């Protein structure tokens, strides 16, 4: 169910202004950052990439942009699409649980206690 929600939202995300705006901001940020770097073949690309990633994260633009994307993509679907499907799934699950509880359990096996003491006949 949740994989379906994720697919539904991802299919819709790139059409929203919040996504396009965030992408443009990140592209500009990366271009500016890389313009400040003086390239030489001996540079460690992984270090450069990690430094860039840290700069983007520390800028806070991703967090704010993702919040706006969620409000444009997820929020409109939440009450009309997602909540009814989640509620239906919960009701079906609880109904199945109730059915399992209403099926009578087999009687418990008699417990074998100590065998009765041998009777002593006074014969």
N, C-alpha and C positions, 0 to 999 in steps of 0.2 A: 504494500500500500504506500509506504513512505518512498520507496524507489520510484513509484509512479508520480508522486507529488514532485519529487526532485526533477524527474524528466520533464514534467509539465512546466515547471518554473524555468529550467535551463533553456527550454525551447523558446521561451518568451523573453528571456533576459536581454538579449542583444538588440531588441527592438525598442527598449526603453531609454528615454533621455538620460536617466541617472547613470546607466551603464556607458552610454556614449560619452557623457561628460567625464566620468572617471577614467575611461580609457584615454581620452585626450589629455587629461591632466597627467596621467602616468607616462604617456608617450613624451610629453613636453619635459617632465621631470627627468626622465632617463636621458633624453637628448642633451639637456643642459648639463647633467652630471657627467656624461661621457665627453662633452665638449671641453670640460675642465681637465680631463685626463690627457696627459701627454703619452702617446702610444709609442712603445718600442717592443720589438719581438721578444725580449726577455721577460716581459711582464707576466705575472702569474694571473691567468684569466680567471681562475676560480676565486682568487682573492678579490679581484676587481668585481666580479659578479656578486660575491657575498657582501662586499662593501656597498654596492649599489642596492642590493636587497635590503640591507639594514637601513640605509638612508630612506628608502621608500617607506619602510615600516615605521621608522621614527618620525616621519613627516606627519603621520596621522591621516593622510588622505585616503588610504584604503579603508580604514575603519568607518570614517564618515561616509565615504562613497558607497560602501557595502550596505550601510544602514539605509541610505536613500534608495538603493536598488531593492532592498527587501520591502520597503514601504510601497514601491511602485509595482513589484512583481508578486510578492507573497500576500501582503495585506488584503488586496482586493479579492483574492481567492479564498482567504481563510474562512470567512463565515458562510459563503455560499457554496463552496466546492469541498474544501478539506474537512471542515467540522462535521458536516452531515455524513461523509464517508467514514470518518473516525468513529462517530457515534454509532453508526450502523455496525461497524466491525466490533465495537465493544459490546453492543447488545447481542450480537450473534455469539460472541465468545461467552458471555455470561449465561445465555440460554443453553449453550452446550454444557457449561459447567453445572447448571441446575439439573439438566437431564441426567448427567453422570451421578449426581447426588441422589436423585430420585430412584435410580435403579437399586433395588434392594441388594444388599451385600449378602453373600452366602453366610449361613449361620457359622458362628465360630466353632472350630474343632473342640470337642470336649477335652478338657485338660486331664491328663493322666496324673493322678495324684499317687501317693504311695499305695501300693497294692494293699488290700485289706489284710489284716493280721490273720494268720491261719487260725481257724476255730479249734478250740481244744474240746474234743468230745470226751465226756466222762464215761465212755463205754468200757 
